[in-house]
């Protein structure tokens, strides 16, 4: 290939790449229209979750706990976000406690809860119905995991005839159960409030 | 080696993102995916098994379009950065046509960057590839951390540590903010296609 052929090829490739990717490579995804960085409230948590995705260390799990604590305070008045954060908190505590023995699906749950949490927080104008459906699906999967953890621990304890292990499993299951119950109670409360609001609107409209 | 289908007029290239653990390789792919997801039919695939931890990588395939009448299909991969996953790294590097080395700019990561590059050289040699005649793009990631007061290596030091012999195209970047992520991948694709073309001559 002579020099002019090579230059033509380079030019063709660059044009194709510009067409495909666009030319906004210096624009950060976190910047708003004025170019000023838009604060991402979940940035720190995302960084910790990605770290856990690579390697589970005590340091990461402590960071997860701290990030979730901070966000729980920030979102204390947002029921859906708060419920998701509580689930992350429970999962983080469980993984921290069980370390390598933690159920492999617990990490998947962390990733999934975070992904959906991010969707709820970052999607402007998401309907309450949609948020509720996302949170309910996560709670269901969380409960399923809790049941798997519970039965695995009980099975292991029974096989070993180890009542202490059984007690530990029960304690752990109770911990997860408490988190699920709290999340469910919160959802029920929110459902009740929604029903009341609907009734009030219906009354106003004389339906 | 690129997969070339003369009959279908298709060229498939494989570019692997390498570098030390937690350096931002996956974040690069996630950003790229976020920019092109509306244009492609494929998804970013993450293969991660936490139970036995035998296989960890991310995979983003997409069709780039036509160049000189050939459809270019690109596959971007990441490898796990942690030292203990070398078997996976070797496996993912098999058949690679180009690499992006994502260096972590943090001062504390200086030695890990150097070790990771050395490991890349060894792993490529395992596949009979010489790093110094292979398409490589260097990315100095996490430049945004300077704003948070985290001590970073300056670009000159990074160039001297990692790129003095390679002399690969290099970019300071912030994968989390998307700065220079697309420039890096564009350069990696163009360098790789040129190298494949030259190899075919």
Interface residues (C-beta under 8 A of the other chain):
Chain A: X1 X6 X9 X10 X12 X13 X14 X16 X17 X18 X19 X20 X21 X22 X24 X25 X26 X27 X28 X29 X30 X31 X37 X43 X47 X50 X51 X53 X54 X55 X56 X104 X107 X108
Chain B: X21 X22 X26 X27 X31 X34 X35 X36 X39 X48 X49 X50 X51 X56 X64 X65 X66 X67 X68 X72 X80 X81 X82 X174 X176 X177 X178 X179 X180 X181 X182 X183 X185 X186 X189 X190 X193 X194 X197 X198 X201
